[in-house]
Each structure stands twice: as C-alpha cells, then as structure tokens.
Amino acid sequence: MKLFSHVEQMGHEQIVFCCDKESGLKAIIAIHDTTLGPALGGTRLLPYEKEDDAFNDVLRLSRGMTYKAACAGLALGGGKAVIIADPSQKSEAMFRSYGRFVESLNGRYITAEDMNTNVANMDHIRLETRYVTGVSAGLGGSGDPSIMTAKGVLYGIDASVKYRLGKSELRGIKIAVQGIGAVGKHLCKMLHDRGAQLYVTDIDDQKLKQAHSLYNATIVTEAELYALDVDVYAPCARGSVLNSSTIPKLKAKVIAGCANNQLEDEEKHAKILKENKILYAPDYVINAGGLINVANELTGYNLEKVESEIARIANTLDSIYIEADKLGLTTQEAAKRFAEKRIQSVANLKTMSSFKHSAIGNIIK
C-alpha cells in the first residue's frame, strides 16, 4: 500500500502509529480534519487479520467522524483510533500505554468508547490523559454513550419512516435489526416500546434468545435478513453490509441503523440504493447521538441539552432528504455536501481572520 498517497487522497492531517511491546499495544490514531475543532472519535478494538485492514478502517472511520461532527453542529473535528488486538487480551496496561500516546497529541485528538471498548477502559486511559470522554461519573463523565446513540437512531428511523412511508408512528412497522450489541440492544427495546415488529440477527445466540424473550423478536439468520419483507433495515454491527451482493436482495424501503461505513463503495452503492428507491439514512448523520453525548462532557454535561441536540438529528435528516430529492442527489452525496459546506464556511472565516491580522500587522509596521 502507498501510505502517503492513500492518506492524501482521504484528506487526513495526521496518522500516529502506537506500539508498546510490554503491554502488547498496537494502535493507529487517525486525525482527519480539525477545521471545526479538536478531533473527537472513539477507539475501536478488533483482531484485524491484516494491518492494511486496520489502516483502511481507521481512515474511513475518522473521515466519517469529521462529517458526523459537522452535521451534528459540533465544534469538533474528526478522528478515530483502532487497537489491533483480541478483546480477550485487553488490560489496564494496554489502555494506560495507549492513553500516553493520546496525551502526546496535546488535545488534537480526544478519544471515547467504540466497538469492544467500554467505560472501564476509558477510566484506565483517563489515568494517563485528560483527553478522553465517556468515562465514569466518578471521574466527571457521563458513562456509556451507547443508549444516546440508540436514541439518535430512533429519531432517525422516525424521520425516515415518515419521509419515505408517510407514517407518523412505528406501531406495526416491520424492522430488521442486524446486530444486538451495545447500541442494538437499546434500540430493540426502544423500537419494541414504540410497537414495532422486530426481526433480529447476531453472531451471539444468547443475545438473540434474550431479544426474543424480552421483545418478541423473530430470530433470523444473516442470509435471511437481507431478503425479509420488512419496512426498515437497521444495520447495527459491522460496516460494508450494503454492497453489490446484498442490495439486490433488499425489500426494505428504508435503511436506518447505527453501524459505521455501511456502504462498501460510498458512491456506487448509494446510487444503486437511489435507483432501487430505497431511502438511505447516512450513517454518520443518524448515529451521531453518542458523539453528541460525549462532546457535551467537554463543556459541562447537561442531560437536557444533550437530549435536545440528539432530537435534532431528525431535522437534519429531513433537510438532507429534501435536498437530495431537490437536486437529484443520493442522500450520501447530500449529507457530504451538508457537512463540507459547514466546514468550508468555518475555514473561510479562519482565512479572513488570518488576512485581517496580517493586514493590521503591516499597517502597524
């Protein structure tokens, strides 16, 4: 892989490789864009088969965080980190070592939970750096942000169902949830409480049995899930699930879930969804609830303010859907334009400010 050309193509500012033999730490921190503020994004821990896979993942995830923060109206940039390890290998030493690398960036990157990391891990990172969110309440944090991510997805599903299906409530709506992890389990409860009919799949049989018992969810295999005759498909596990193999099978009219990087090829597969008249809620817009939650820790956590900001996800999606239809764009293109317009407006302000200061300096001289 040509590392620098790949990074340049994706538009990243900085990549940090972290290695500590004693603790077993192998991590990559990717800072994509800090125009709007310091980069905030979670730390994902996975046993990547290839280092190239980890590198590609962190590049895509960090770029998504830039757009997520921009669409959510936050004064933050985009970053992400991945730790290459088996979840069973997690240790205090590993996360404290990682925390020292985060500290070395002097606030350019702020971390939080992601796949296979939790509040306890963030508390260990907090021992080495203040640049971490999602820590326990005892350390001044708000704890696990996954329920807030789920709330944002729920608001997004509401908005998408109303826009595409013309229905103002979820009672009787058939929804297929792929993945019952930290966010998926909360989402299932919320959807059940709203009267939705659930279909679920996961690699963990125990989680499936629990969803069936608690929410009367119908258990299906992953292969069966794509072709289900449902109203909404909610990807809540791994990325790249929307591809040339799965999209032709879909009967759902709405795709709205919390997984990151759902489109295997953003441009190609967004167009196929549009051609098939399937409304796609861009992942970095609909799953911003967790980011909004931890971002508020930086300015003084206020639950009422967090709830209000998360509820605005529905309005943002409405604006994106309307713009996409108006201009004949895919919703992915419309969301990207929405984010980049805000980033560019702030970049222009910084340029103006720099020019003014320079001009004043010349006059004084």
Residue pairs with C-beta under 8 A, 6 or more apart in sequence:
1 52
1 55
3 15
3 55
6 55
6 59
7 15
7 59
10 32
10 59
10 60
10 63
11 32
11 33
11 63
12 30
12 31
12 32
12 33
12 59
12 62
12 63
13 31
13 32
13 33
13 34
14 30
14 31
14 108
15 28
15 29
15 30
15 31
16 28
16 29
16 30
16 31
16 101
16 105
16 109
17 27
17 28
18 25
18 26
18 27
18 28
18 29
18 97
18 98
18 101
19 25
19 26
19 27
20 94
20 97
22 93
22 97
23 91
23 93
23 94
23 96
23 97
24 85
24 89
24 91
24 94
25 83
25 85
25 94
25 97
25 98
26 83
26 84
26 85
27 43
27 81
27 82
27 83
27 84
27 98
27 101
28 54
28 55
28 58
28 81
28 82
28 84
29 58
29 79
29 80
29 81
29 101
29 102
29 105
29 109
30 58
30 59
30 61
30 62
30 79
30 80
30 81
31 39
31 62
31 77
31 78
31 79
31 105
31 108
31 109
32 39
32 59
32 62
32 63
32 65
32 66
32 77
32 78
32 79
32 80
33 39
33 63
33 66
33 77
33 78
33 343
34 77
34 108
35 77
35 343
35 346
35 347
35 350
36 69
36 70
36 74
36 75
36 76
36 77
36 342
36 343
36 346
37 69
37 74
37 75
37 76
37 77
38 76
38 77
38 107
38 108
38 109
38 110
39 62
39 65
39 66
39 76
39 77
39 78
39 79
39 108
39 109
39 110
40 65
40 69
40 74
40 76
40 77
40 78
40 79
40 109
40 110
40 111
40 112
40 133
40 291
40 294
40 295
40 298
41 61
41 62
41 65
41 78
41 79
41 80
41 81
41 109
41 110
41 111
41 112
41 114
41 291
42 80
42 81
42 111
42 112
42 113
42 114
42 115
42 117
42 134
42 290
43 80
43 81
43 82
43 83
43 98
43 111
43 112
43 113
43 114
43 117
43 121
43 125
44 57
44 58
44 61
44 80
44 81
44 82
44 83
44 114
44 115
44 116
44 117
45 82
45 83
45 85
45 87
45 90
45 114
45 115
45 116
45 117
46 54
46 57
46 82
46 83
46 84
46 85
46 115
46 116
47 84
47 85
47 86
47 87
48 54
48 57
48 82
48 84
51 84
54 82
54 84
57 82
57 239
57 261
58 80
58 81
58 82
60 239
60 260
60 261
61 80
61 82
61 260
61 261
62 78
62 79
62 80
63 78
64 78
64 80
64 260
64 261
64 283
64 284
65 77
65 78
65 79
65 80
65 284
65 291
66 77
66 78
66 339
66 343
67 78
67 284
67 285
67 335
67 336
67 339
67 340
68 78
68 284
68 285
68 287
68 288
68 291
69 76
69 77
69 78
69 288
69 291
69 295
70 338
70 339
70 340
70 342
70 343
71 284
71 285
71 288
71 316
71 335
71 338
71 339
71 342
72 285
72 288
72 291
72 292
72 295
72 309
72 313
72 316
73 309
73 312
73 342
74 291
74 292
74 295
76 291
76 295
79 108
79 109
79 110
80 114
81 98
81 102
81 109
81 111
83 94
83 98
83 117
85 94
87 116
90 116
90 117
90 121
92 124
95 121
95 124
95 125
96 124
96 125
96 127
96 128
97 128
98 125
99 124
99 125
99 126
99 127
99 128
99 129
99 132
100 128
100 129
102 109
102 110
102 111
102 125
102 128
102 129
102 131
102 132
103 128
103 129
103 130
103 131
105 131
107 131
109 131
110 131
110 132
110 133
110 298
111 122
111 125
111 131
111 132
111 133
112 122
112 132
112 133
112 134
112 145
112 290
112 291
112 294
113 119
113 121
113 122
113 134
113 144
113 145
113 146
113 290
115 181
118 144
119 134
119 135
119 136
119 141
119 143
119 144
120 136
122 132
122 133
122 134
122 135
122 136
122 141
123 135
123 136
123 139
125 132
126 132
126 135
126 139
133 141
133 142
133 294
133 295
133 297
133 298
134 141
134 142
134 143
134 144
134 145
134 294
134 297
135 141
135 143
135 297
136 143
137 143
140 297
141 294
141 297
141 301
142 293
142 294
142 296
142 297
142 301
142 306
144 182
145 289
145 290
145 291
145 293
145 294
146 182
146 183
146 186
146 290
147 186
148 289
148 290
148 292
148 293
148 306
148 310
149 183
149 186
149 258
149 287
149 288
149 289
149 290
149 293
150 183
150 184
150 186
150 187
150 190
150 258
150 289
151 186
151 190
151 289
151 307
151 310
152 286
152 287
152 288
152 289
152 290
152 292
152 310
152 313
153 183
153 187
153 234
153 236
153 256
153 257
153 258
153 286
153 287
153 289
154 187
154 190
154 191
154 194
155 310
155 311
155 313
155 314
156 256
156 281
156 285
156 286
156 313
156 314
156 317
157 170
157 175
157 191
157 232
157 234
157 254
157 256
157 281
158 170
158 314
159 281
159 313
159 314
159 315
159 317
159 318
159 321
160 232
160 254
160 256
160 279
160 281
160 317
160 321
161 167
161 170
161 173
161 231
161 232
161 254
162 168
163 279
163 317
163 318
163 321
164 253
164 254
164 279
165 173
165 231
165 253
165 254
167 173
169 194
169 195
170 191
170 194
170 195
170 196
171 194
171 195
171 196
172 195
172 196
172 197
173 195
173 196
173 197
173 231
173 232
174 196
174 197
174 199
174 228
174 229
174 230
174 231
174 232
175 191
175 196
175 197
175 198
175 199
175 230
175 231
175 232
175 233
175 234
176 198
176 199
176 200
176 201
176 220
176 225
176 228
176 230
176 232
176 233
176 234
176 252
177 184
177 187
177 188
177 191
177 198
177 199
177 200
177 201
177 217
177 234
177 236
177 257
178 184
178 200
178 201
178 202
178 222
178 225
178 233
178 234
178 235
178 236
178 237
178 241
178 257
178 259
179 201
179 202
179 235
179 236
179 237
179 238
179 259
180 188
180 200
180 202
180 204
180 207
180 208
180 210
180 211
180 236
181 202
181 207
181 236
181 237
183 236
183 258
183 287
183 290
184 202
184 236
184 237
184 258
185 207
185 211
187 234
187 236
187 258
188 198
188 200
188 211
188 214
188 215
188 217
189 214
189 215
191 198
191 215
192 198
192 214
192 215
192 216
192 217
197 218
198 211
198 215
198 216
198 217
198 218
199 217
199 218
199 219
199 220
199 225
199 228
199 230
200 208
200 211
200 212
200 217
200 218
200 219
200 220
201 208
201 219
201 220
201 221
201 222
201 224
201 225
202 208
202 211
202 237
208 217
208 219
209 219
211 217
211 219
212 218
212 219
220 228
225 233
226 233
226 246
226 249
226 250
227 249
227 250
227 251
228 251
228 252
229 251
230 251
230 252
231 252
231 253
231 254
232 252
232 253
232 254
232 255
232 256
233 250
233 252
233 254
233 255
233 256
233 257
234 255
234 256
234 257
234 258
235 241
235 242
235 255
235 257
235 258
235 259
235 262
235 283
236 257
236 258
236 259
237 259
238 259
239 259
239 260
239 261
239 262
239 264
240 261
240 262
240 263
240 264
241 259
241 262
241 264
242 255
242 262
242 263
242 264
242 269
242 273
242 280
243 263
243 264
243 265
243 269
244 264
244 268
244 269
244 272
247 269
247 272
247 273
247 276
247 278
250 276
250 278
252 278
253 277
253 278
253 279
254 278
254 279
254 281
255 262
255 273
255 278
255 279
255 280
255 281
256 281
256 286
257 281
257 283
257 286
257 287
258 283
258 286
258 287
259 283
259 287
260 283
260 284
260 287
261 283
262 283
263 269
263 270
263 280
263 283
263 332
266 332
267 330
267 332
267 333
270 280
270 330
270 331
270 332
270 333
271 330
273 280
273 330
274 280
274 330
274 331
279 321
279 331
280 330
280 331
280 332
281 317
281 331
282 320
282 331
282 332
282 335
284 335
284 339
285 313
285 316
285 317
285 320
285 335
286 313
286 317
288 310
288 313
289 310
289 313
292 306
292 309
292 310
293 306
293 310
296 302
296 305
296 306
296 309
316 338
319 338
320 331
320 334
320 335
320 338
321 331
321 334
323 329
323 334
323 337
323 338
324 330
324 331
324 333
324 334
327 334
329 337
